[in-house]
Amino acid sequence: MNVSFFFEVLAGGLLAGVMYSLVALGFVLIYKASGVFNYAQGSMVFFAALCFVSMLEGGLNFWLAIAITLAVMVLLGVLTERIVLRPLVNQPPITLFMATIGLSFVLEGISQIIWGSQPHGLELGIQDVPMEWLSEKANVNISQLDLFAALVAGALVAALALFFHKTRVGRALRAVADDHQAALSVGIPLQHIWIIVWAVAGFVALVAGLMWGARNGVQYSLTFVALKALPVLILGGFESIPGAIIGGLIIGASEKMAEVYLGPYVGGGLESWFPYVLALGFLLVRPQGLFGEKIIDRV
């Protein structure tokens, strides 16, 4: 076995896994604070990327387009909490889940009405070419764009981890996640916390949209990136930020390895479905995920 090729495949999978973790973070943030599984996260990623690239093509400065898109995503998060979820407080989880499915279709429709449905290329100034020095010294081909996206995603994950553990708002978010009623009893305003969470999720969707848009182009298929985050959530746990990271790395590495080393024996195409098989097998062993808490119901 070619060792340099093995490490190249492994590195490519880990870098892709960091990107999956970035999308999974949006799910984790909202589920952790409100118990809502936000099916619309993929549509938020698409909406953010399409908004940004449309303004960029319209002649706006890169940083101004970033600032405006961030403001739009924060506003979207606030409006979602106010208009869609707040009236459904204390409703069954399936009702909230169905509301986010409706929100997903609304966002896709609005984005295509405003900006059209044609694909767009997105340039961030980083070329999708192998890093020369790494190719020459280690004979390993790793894309500059993939490495840049992984570094950005890693920095965002680290910043969110610090935010949750070191700031007053972060501690309040963790208190709400642990027990809504107890958080209310000590004066933590749930509605304000949920607004912050949805705003942060909008920011995460923007970063994910830029990274995935630069890699695959800004097109409708970006909405399906969220589906790749589901195996990540199953492995890592729906309420764990570290779980989103570890789960993403496992899924990214395993799908690449399966495609390269097992694909030739089954006709290829493993990369598209192997993560779901892995997640299904994991559900049978540890349904709460690596970092999820085991739920014990007394009967």
PEWO-V790426 format. One line per field, one symbol per residue. phi: phi as a letter, one per 40 degrees, with the letter a starting at -180 (. if undefined). A space follows every 50 residues. Layout:
BEGIN
phi: ???
END
This chain:
BEGIN
phi: .ccccdccccccccccccccccccddccdccccbgcccccccccccdccc cccccccchccdcccccccccccccccccccccccdcbdgccdccccccc cccdccccccccccbgbccbcbbbgbccbccccccccbfbcbcccccccc ccccccccccccccbbbcccccccccccaccccccbgccdcccccccccc cccccccccccccccbgcadccccdccccccccccchcbbcdcccccccc cccccccccccbddcbgggcdcbddcccccccdccaccgcbccccbccb
END
